[in-house]
Amino acid sequence: MHIFKDIYDYRELLKTNVKKDIRGKYKGSFLGILWSFINPLLQVVVYWIVFPYLMRGAGGDNYLVYLITGLIPWTFFLTTVSTGTTSIKANAGIIKKVYFPREILLISQVLSGLVNFFISCIIIFIFCFAFGYGISIQILMLPVVALIQSILILGIILLLSSLNAYIQDLEYIVSFLLTMGMYATPVIYDLSLLDGAGVLGQIIRMNPLTILVTSYRDIFMYHVWPPLKPLGAVALLALVILVIGYAVFKKLEKGFAEEL
Protein backbone atom coordinates (compact mmCIF):
# COMPACT_ATOMS: atom_id res chain seq x y z
CA MET A 1 0.00 0.00 0.00
CA HIS A 2 1.06 3.55 -0.71
CA ILE A 3 0.75 4.50 2.95
CA PHE A 4 3.66 2.25 3.95
CA LYS A 5 5.93 3.85 1.34
CA ASP A 6 4.92 7.32 2.58
CA ILE A 7 5.64 6.38 6.19
CA TYR A 8 9.02 4.97 5.22
CA ASP A 9 9.91 8.02 3.11
CA TYR A 10 8.94 10.36 5.95
CA ARG A 11 10.22 8.17 8.78
CA GLU A 12 12.50 10.92 10.09
CA LEU A 13 9.53 13.28 10.36
CA LEU A 14 7.59 10.56 12.16
CA LYS A 15 10.42 9.99 14.64
CA THR A 16 10.76 13.73 15.20
CA ASN A 17 7.03 14.06 15.86
CA VAL A 18 7.03 11.18 18.32
CA LYS A 19 9.95 12.70 20.23
CA LYS A 20 8.27 16.10 20.20
CA ASP A 21 5.00 14.66 21.51
CA ILE A 22 6.77 12.83 24.34
CA ARG A 23 9.13 15.64 25.35
CA GLY A 24 6.80 18.54 24.56
CA LYS A 25 4.03 17.21 26.77
CA TYR A 26 5.96 18.18 29.89
CA LYS A 27 8.30 20.76 28.36
CA GLY A 28 9.32 23.40 30.88
CA SER A 29 8.16 21.40 33.89
CA PHE A 30 10.67 20.66 36.64
CA LEU A 31 9.87 16.94 36.81
CA GLY A 32 9.60 16.43 33.05
CA ILE A 33 8.99 12.83 31.98
CA LEU A 34 8.43 11.83 35.61
CA TRP A 35 4.90 13.19 35.18
CA SER A 36 4.23 10.05 33.11
CA PHE A 37 4.47 8.25 36.47
CA ILE A 38 3.00 10.93 38.72
CA ASN A 39 -0.20 11.64 36.77
CA PRO A 40 -1.53 8.06 36.78
CA LEU A 41 -0.45 7.64 40.40
CA LEU A 42 -2.43 10.72 41.44
CA GLN A 43 -5.47 9.43 39.58
CA VAL A 44 -5.14 6.05 41.24
CA VAL A 45 -4.89 7.62 44.70
CA VAL A 46 -8.10 9.64 44.17
CA TYR A 47 -10.13 6.64 42.96
CA TRP A 48 -8.60 4.34 45.58
CA ILE A 49 -9.70 6.68 48.37
CA VAL A 50 -13.20 7.36 47.06
CA PHE A 51 -14.62 4.35 45.25
CA PRO A 52 -14.14 1.48 47.72
CA TYR A 53 -16.51 3.35 50.04
CA LEU A 54 -19.04 4.03 47.29
CA MET A 55 -19.01 0.51 45.85
CA ARG A 56 -18.23 -2.24 48.29
CA GLY A 57 -16.29 -5.05 46.65
CA ALA A 58 -15.69 -2.89 43.59
CA GLY A 59 -12.57 -4.78 42.55
CA GLY A 60 -12.24 -7.88 44.69
CA ASP A 61 -9.67 -8.46 47.40
CA ASN A 62 -7.07 -5.96 46.22
CA TYR A 63 -8.81 -2.95 44.81
CA LEU A 64 -5.63 -0.88 44.44
CA VAL A 65 -3.94 -3.28 42.01
CA TYR A 66 -7.27 -3.89 40.26
CA LEU A 67 -7.65 -0.15 39.80
CA ILE A 68 -4.13 0.41 38.49
CA THR A 69 -4.38 -2.40 35.93
CA GLY A 70 -7.55 -0.83 34.54
CA LEU A 71 -6.87 2.88 34.89
CA ILE A 72 -3.49 2.99 33.11
CA PRO A 73 -4.73 1.22 29.92
CA TRP A 74 -7.84 3.42 29.98
CA THR A 75 -5.69 6.56 30.32
CA PHE A 76 -3.73 5.45 27.24
CA PHE A 77 -6.99 5.26 25.29
CA LEU A 78 -8.45 8.48 26.71
CA THR A 79 -5.44 10.76 26.20
CA THR A 80 -4.56 9.44 22.75
CA VAL A 81 -8.10 9.68 21.40
CA SER A 82 -8.49 13.17 22.91
CA THR A 83 -5.27 14.57 21.46
CA GLY A 84 -5.66 12.64 18.22
CA THR A 85 -9.12 14.06 17.58
CA THR A 86 -7.76 17.63 17.62
CA SER A 87 -4.41 16.82 15.98
CA ILE A 88 -5.31 18.07 12.48
CA LYS A 89 -6.70 21.36 13.80
CA ALA A 90 -3.76 21.79 16.17
CA ASN A 91 -1.34 21.49 13.23
CA ALA A 92 -3.29 23.73 10.86
CA GLY A 93 -0.31 26.06 10.33
CA ILE A 94 2.08 23.41 9.05
CA ILE A 95 -0.65 21.64 7.06
CA LYS A 96 -1.28 24.85 5.10
CA LYS A 97 2.40 25.46 4.38
CA VAL A 98 4.18 22.12 3.90
CA TYR A 99 3.33 18.88 2.14
CA PHE A 100 3.75 15.64 4.06
CA PRO A 101 1.49 12.62 4.58
CA ARG A 102 -1.07 13.99 7.03
CA GLU A 103 -1.64 10.60 8.62
CA ILE A 104 1.83 10.85 10.13
CA LEU A 105 0.35 13.31 12.65
CA LEU A 106 -2.03 10.61 13.89
CA ILE A 107 0.48 7.76 13.79
CA SER A 108 2.90 9.83 15.89
CA GLN A 109 0.14 10.47 18.44
CA VAL A 110 -0.48 6.74 18.80
CA LEU A 111 3.22 5.87 18.99
CA SER A 112 3.95 8.53 21.62
CA GLY A 113 0.90 7.40 23.59
CA LEU A 114 2.13 3.82 23.36
CA VAL A 115 5.57 4.83 24.68
CA ASN A 116 3.96 6.66 27.60
CA PHE A 117 1.76 3.62 28.24
CA PHE A 118 4.75 1.28 28.46
CA ILE A 119 6.48 3.76 30.78
CA SER A 120 3.37 3.79 32.97
CA CYS A 121 3.34 -0.02 32.97
CA ILE A 122 6.38 0.21 35.25
CA ILE A 123 3.93 1.44 37.90
CA ILE A 124 1.83 -1.68 37.38
CA PHE A 125 4.90 -3.91 37.76
CA ILE A 126 5.92 -2.13 40.96
CA PHE A 127 2.48 -2.60 42.55
CA CYS A 128 2.17 -6.19 41.32
CA PHE A 129 5.47 -7.05 43.01
CA ALA A 130 4.64 -5.02 46.13
CA PHE A 131 1.33 -6.87 46.63
CA GLY A 132 2.69 -10.32 45.83
CA TYR A 133 1.35 -10.82 42.32
CA GLY A 134 4.73 -10.85 40.61
CA ILE A 135 4.88 -11.59 36.89
CA SER A 136 4.28 -14.70 34.80
CA ILE A 137 4.80 -15.96 31.28
CA GLN A 138 1.51 -14.31 30.31
CA ILE A 139 3.42 -11.02 30.24
CA LEU A 140 4.38 -12.04 26.70
CA MET A 141 0.84 -11.08 25.69
CA LEU A 142 1.29 -7.47 26.83
CA PRO A 143 2.71 -6.18 23.50
CA VAL A 144 -0.01 -8.07 21.60
CA VAL A 145 -2.87 -6.51 23.58
CA ALA A 146 -1.19 -3.09 23.42
CA LEU A 147 -0.83 -3.44 19.63
CA ILE A 148 -4.52 -4.29 19.24
CA GLN A 149 -5.44 -1.29 21.36
CA SER A 150 -3.10 0.94 19.32
CA ILE A 151 -4.65 -0.18 16.02
CA LEU A 152 -8.13 0.49 17.43
CA ILE A 153 -7.08 3.97 18.59
CA LEU A 154 -5.44 4.80 15.25
CA GLY A 155 -8.58 3.88 13.33
CA ILE A 156 -10.74 5.96 15.66
CA ILE A 157 -8.57 9.08 15.50
CA LEU A 158 -8.11 8.86 11.71
CA LEU A 159 -11.89 9.08 11.47
CA LEU A 160 -12.48 11.64 14.21
CA SER A 161 -9.61 14.01 13.36
CA SER A 162 -10.67 14.25 9.71
CA LEU A 163 -14.30 14.91 10.66
CA ASN A 164 -13.23 17.40 13.32
CA ALA A 165 -11.66 19.58 10.63
CA TYR A 166 -15.14 20.05 9.16
CA ILE A 167 -17.40 19.73 12.22
CA GLN A 168 -16.11 22.18 14.81
CA ASP A 169 -18.17 20.83 17.73
CA LEU A 170 -17.05 17.23 17.32
CA GLU A 171 -14.15 17.44 19.78
CA TYR A 172 -16.55 18.50 22.56
CA ILE A 173 -18.88 15.61 21.76
CA VAL A 174 -15.90 13.22 21.82
CA SER A 175 -14.82 14.60 25.20
CA PHE A 176 -18.29 13.91 26.62
CA LEU A 177 -18.40 10.41 25.11
CA LEU A 178 -14.98 9.58 26.56
CA THR A 179 -16.16 10.65 30.01
CA MET A 180 -19.19 8.40 29.65
CA GLY A 181 -17.02 5.64 28.18
CA MET A 182 -15.07 5.24 31.38
CA TYR A 183 -18.25 4.17 33.17
CA ALA A 184 -19.07 1.80 30.30
CA THR A 185 -15.72 0.07 30.92
CA PRO A 186 -14.87 -1.83 34.13
CA VAL A 187 -12.03 0.49 35.11
CA ILE A 188 -13.20 1.37 38.61
CA TYR A 189 -15.69 -1.43 39.23
CA ASP A 190 -15.86 -5.20 38.84
CA LEU A 191 -17.98 -6.76 36.10
CA SER A 192 -19.62 -8.95 38.73
CA LEU A 193 -21.47 -5.85 39.96
CA LEU A 194 -23.41 -5.94 36.68
CA ASP A 195 -24.80 -9.43 37.25
CA GLY A 196 -28.52 -9.11 36.75
CA ALA A 197 -28.17 -5.80 34.88
CA GLY A 198 -29.72 -7.33 31.77
CA VAL A 199 -29.08 -5.61 28.45
CA LEU A 200 -26.87 -2.93 30.02
CA GLY A 201 -24.57 -5.58 31.47
CA GLN A 202 -24.35 -7.37 28.11
CA ILE A 203 -23.49 -4.13 26.29
CA ILE A 204 -20.71 -3.33 28.75
CA ARG A 205 -19.32 -6.88 28.48
CA MET A 206 -19.26 -6.54 24.67
CA ASN A 207 -17.48 -3.18 24.83
CA PRO A 208 -14.08 -3.64 23.09
CA LEU A 209 -12.41 -1.63 25.87
CA THR A 210 -13.89 -4.03 28.44
CA ILE A 211 -12.23 -6.94 26.66
CA LEU A 212 -8.90 -5.09 26.44
CA VAL A 213 -8.92 -3.98 30.09
CA THR A 214 -9.89 -7.48 31.19
CA SER A 215 -7.03 -8.87 29.10
CA TYR A 216 -4.53 -6.59 30.84
CA ARG A 217 -5.83 -7.78 34.21
CA ASP A 218 -5.53 -11.41 33.09
CA ILE A 219 -1.88 -10.70 32.26
CA PHE A 220 -0.90 -8.69 35.33
CA MET A 221 -3.18 -9.92 38.13
CA TYR A 222 -4.62 -13.32 37.38
CA HIS A 223 -1.73 -14.85 35.40
CA VAL A 224 -3.95 -16.50 32.82
CA TRP A 225 -3.92 -16.19 29.05
CA PRO A 226 -6.49 -13.64 27.81
CA PRO A 227 -9.34 -15.42 26.01
CA LEU A 228 -8.29 -15.51 22.35
CA LYS A 229 -11.75 -15.51 20.80
CA PRO A 230 -12.97 -12.17 22.29
CA LEU A 231 -9.51 -10.65 21.84
CA GLY A 232 -9.44 -11.82 18.22
CA ALA A 233 -12.86 -10.25 17.67
CA VAL A 234 -11.54 -6.93 19.02
CA ALA A 235 -8.48 -7.22 16.75
CA LEU A 236 -10.74 -7.79 13.74
CA LEU A 237 -12.96 -4.85 14.74
CA ALA A 238 -9.87 -2.67 15.16
CA LEU A 239 -8.70 -3.52 11.63
CA VAL A 240 -12.16 -2.77 10.19
CA ILE A 241 -12.26 0.60 11.97
CA LEU A 242 -8.70 1.32 10.77
CA VAL A 243 -9.66 0.65 7.12
CA ILE A 244 -12.81 2.78 7.41
CA GLY A 245 -11.01 5.55 9.28
CA TYR A 246 -8.19 5.67 6.74
CA ALA A 247 -10.64 5.71 3.80
CA VAL A 248 -12.58 8.63 5.33
CA PHE A 249 -9.34 10.43 6.21
CA LYS A 250 -7.99 10.20 2.64
CA LYS A 251 -11.34 11.35 1.26
CA LEU A 252 -11.52 14.42 3.50
CA GLU A 253 -7.85 15.46 3.70
CA LYS A 254 -8.07 17.27 0.33
CA GLY A 255 -10.14 19.97 2.00
CA PHE A 256 -8.13 20.32 5.25
CA ALA A 257 -6.27 23.46 4.15
CA GLU A 258 -9.49 25.20 3.16
CA GLU A 259 -11.46 24.22 6.24
CA LEU A 260 -8.80 24.91 8.87
C-alpha positions in Angstrom: 0.0 0.0 0.0 1.1 3.6 -0.7 0.8 4.5 3.0 3.7 2.3 3.9 5.9 3.9 1.3 4.9 7.3 2.6 5.6 6.4 6.2 9.0 5.0 5.2 9.9 8.0 3.1 8.9 10.4 6.0 10.2 8.2 8.8 12.5 10.9 10.1 9.5 13.3 10.4 7.6 10.6 12.2 10.4 10.0 14.6 10.8 13.7 15.2 7.0 14.1 15.9 7.0 11.2 18.3 10.0 12.7 20.2 8.3 16.1 20.2 5.0 14.7 21.5 6.8 12.8 24.3 9.1 15.6 25.3 6.8 18.5 24.6 4.0 17.2 26.8 6.0 18.2 29.9 8.3 20.8 28.4 9.3 23.4 30.9 8.2 21.4 33.9 10.7 20.7 36.6 9.9 16.9 36.8 9.6 16.4 33.1 9.0 12.8 32.0 8.4 11.8 35.6 4.9 13.2 35.2 4.2 10.1 33.1 4.5 8.2 36.5 3.0 10.9 38.7 -0.2 11.6 36.8 -1.5 8.1 36.8 -0.5 7.6 40.4 -2.4 10.7 41.4 -5.5 9.4 39.6 -5.1 6.1 41.2 -4.9 7.6 44.7 -8.1 9.6 44.2 -10.1 6.6 43.0 -8.6 4.3 45.6 -9.7 6.7 48.4 -13.2 7.4 47.1 -14.6 4.3 45.3 -14.1 1.5 47.7 -16.5 3.4 50.0 -19.0 4.0 47.3 -19.0 0.5 45.8 -18.2 -2.2 48.3 -16.3 -5.1 46.6 -15.7 -2.9 43.6 -12.6 -4.8 42.6 -12.2 -7.9 44.7 -9.7 -8.5 47.4 -7.1 -6.0 46.2 -8.8 -2.9 44.8 -5.6 -0.9 44.4 -3.9 -3.3 42.0 -7.3 -3.9 40.3 -7.6 -0.1 39.8 -4.1 0.4 38.5 -4.4 -2.4 35.9 -7.5 -0.8 34.5 -6.9 2.9 34.9 -3.5 3.0 33.1 -4.7 1.2 29.9 -7.8 3.4 30.0 -5.7 6.6 30.3 -3.7 5.5 27.2 -7.0 5.3 25.3 -8.4 8.5 26.7 -5.4 10.8 26.2 -4.6 9.4 22.7 -8.1 9.7 21.4 -8.5 13.2 22.9 -5.3 14.6 21.5 -5.7 12.6 18.2 -9.1 14.1 17.6 -7.8 17.6 17.6 -4.4 16.8 16.0 -5.3 18.1 12.5 -6.7 21.4 13.8 -3.8 21.8 16.2 -1.3 21.5 13.2 -3.3 23.7 10.9 -0.3 26.1 10.3 2.1 23.4 9.0 -0.7 21.6 7.1 -1.3 24.9 5.1 2.4 25.5 4.4 4.2 22.1 3.9 3.3 18.9 2.1 3.8 15.6 4.1 1.5 12.6 4.6 -1.1 14.0 7.0 -1.6 10.6 8.6 1.8 10.9 10.1 0.4 13.3 12.7 -2.0 10.6 13.9 0.5 7.8 13.8 2.9 9.8 15.9 0.1 10.5 18.4 -0.5 6.7 18.8 3.2 5.9 19.0 4.0 8.5 21.6 0.9 7.4 23.6 2.1 3.8 23.4 5.6 4.8 24.7 4.0 6.7 27.6 1.8 3.6 28.2 4.8 1.3 28.5 6.5 3.8 30.8 3.4 3.8 33.0 3.3 0.0 33.0 6.4 0.2 35.2 3.9 1.4 37.9 1.8 -1.7 37.4 4.9 -3.9 37.8 5.9 -2.1 41.0 2.5 -2.6 42.6 2.2 -6.2 41.3 5.5 -7.1 43.0 4.6 -5.0 46.1 1.3 -6.9 46.6 2.7 -10.3 45.8 1.3 -10.8 42.3 4.7 -10.8 40.6 4.9 -11.6 36.9 4.3 -14.7 34.8 4.8 -16.0 31.3 1.5 -14.3 30.3 3.4 -11.0 30.2 4.4 -12.0 26.7 0.8 -11.1 25.7 1.3 -7.5 26.8 2.7 -6.2 23.5 0.0 -8.1 21.6 -2.9 -6.5 23.6 -1.2 -3.1 23.4 -0.8 -3.4 19.6 -4.5 -4.3 19.2 -5.4 -1.3 21.4 -3.1 0.9 19.3 -4.7 -0.2 16.0 -8.1 0.5 17.4 -7.1 4.0 18.6 -5.4 4.8 15.2 -8.6 3.9 13.3 -10.7 6.0 15.7 -8.6 9.1 15.5 -8.1 8.9 11.7 -11.9 9.1 11.5 -12.5 11.6 14.2 -9.6 14.0 13.4 -10.7 14.2 9.7 -14.3 14.9 10.7 -13.2 17.4 13.3 -11.7 19.6 10.6 -15.1 20.1 9.2 -17.4 19.7 12.2 -16.1 22.2 14.8 -18.2 20.8 17.7 -17.1 17.2 17.3 -14.2 17.4 19.8 -16.6 18.5 22.6 -18.9 15.6 21.8 -15.9 13.2 21.8 -14.8 14.6 25.2 -18.3 13.9 26.6 -18.4 10.4 25.1 -15.0 9.6 26.6 -16.2 10.6 30.0 -19.2 8.4 29.7 -17.0 5.6 28.2 -15.1 5.2 31.4 -18.3 4.2 33.2 -19.1 1.8 30.3 -15.7 0.1 30.9 -14.9 -1.8 34.1 -12.0 0.5 35.1 -13.2 1.4 38.6 -15.7 -1.4 39.2 -15.9 -5.2 38.8 -18.0 -6.8 36.1 -19.6 -9.0 38.7 -21.5 -5.9 40.0 -23.4 -5.9 36.7 -24.8 -9.4 37.3 -28.5 -9.1 36.7 -28.2 -5.8 34.9 -29.7 -7.3 31.8 -29.1 -5.6 28.4 -26.9 -2.9 30.0 -24.6 -5.6 31.5 -24.4 -7.4 28.1 -23.5 -4.1 26.3 -20.7 -3.3 28.7 -19.3 -6.9 28.5 -19.3 -6.5 24.7 -17.5 -3.2 24.8 -14.1 -3.6 23.1 -12.4 -1.6 25.9 -13.9 -4.0 28.4 -12.2 -6.9 26.7 -8.9 -5.1 26.4 -8.9 -4.0 30.1 -9.9 -7.5 31.2 -7.0 -8.9 29.1 -4.5 -6.6 30.8 -5.8 -7.8 34.2 -5.5 -11.4 33.1 -1.9 -10.7 32.3 -0.9 -8.7 35.3 -3.2 -9.9 38.1 -4.6 -13.3 37.4 -1.7 -14.8 35.4 -3.9 -16.5 32.8 -3.9 -16.2 29.1 -6.5 -13.6 27.8 -9.3 -15.4 26.0 -8.3 -15.5 22.4 -11.8 -15.5 20.8 -13.0 -12.2 22.3 -9.5 -10.6 21.8 -9.4 -11.8 18.2 -12.9 -10.3 17.7 -11.5 -6.9 19.0 -8.5 -7.2 16.7 -10.7 -7.8 13.7 -13.0 -4.9 14.7 -9.9 -2.7 15.2 -8.7 -3.5 11.6 -12.2 -2.8 10.2 -12.3 0.6 12.0 -8.7 1.3 10.8 -9.7 0.7 7.1 -12.8 2.8 7.4 -11.0 5.5 9.3 -8.2 5.7 6.7 -10.6 5.7 3.8 -12.6 8.6 5.3 -9.3 10.4 6.2 -8.0 10.2 2.6 -11.3 11.4 1.3 -11.5 14.4 3.5 -7.8 15.5 3.7 -8.1 17.3 0.3 -10.1 20.0 2.0 -8.1 20.3 5.2 -6.3 23.5 4.2 -9.5 25.2 3.2 -11.5 24.2 6.2 -8.8 24.9 8.9 
